[in-house]
Amino acid sequence: MDSADKPALETPVLFLLIYSKGAISRRKILTSLLSCPKNCNQLSKEAKLEWWSIKKHLEYLCQEKLIKVHQCGRMKIYEITSKGKDAIETCNN
C-alpha cells in the first residue's frame, strides 16, 4: 500500500494515537489486540501498565470505535475493530 492508498486518520483518532499524553500506551493496547481479543488484566500484563490505566485507555479507544467490548458475565473482553486495525497500521507505517 503506497501513501496515496493509506486511509487518512480522523483528527480525534490522530490526536489519541499520536499526539496525546497516553498515545504510546494506546498504541501498545491496539497492537496487543491484533493477535486476539483480551480482557483488561491480560492487556495490563502485556502492556506492562496498571489495570486502572488500561481501563481508562480502553474507554477512550471505545469512544472512537477503535475497539469494541463484549460482556461475558462479569468479565469484559476487548476486540480491535477494522477502524482500529487501519489506525494502528497507519501509525506504524
HELIX and SHEET records of a PDB file:
HELIX    1   1 THR A   11  LEU A   14  1                                   4    
HELIX    2   2 PHE A   15  TYR A   19  3                                   5    
HELIX    3   3 ALA A   23  LEU A   33  1                                  11    
HELIX    4   4 CYS A   40  ALA A   47  1                                   8    
HELIX    5   5 TRP A   51  GLN A   63  1                                  13    
HELIX    6   6 SER A   82  ASN A   92  1                                  11    
SHEET    1   A 3 LYS A  38  ASN A  39  0                                        
SHEET    2   A 3 MET A  75  ILE A  80 -1                                        
SHEET    3   A 3 ILE A  67  CYS A  72 -1                                        
END                                                                             
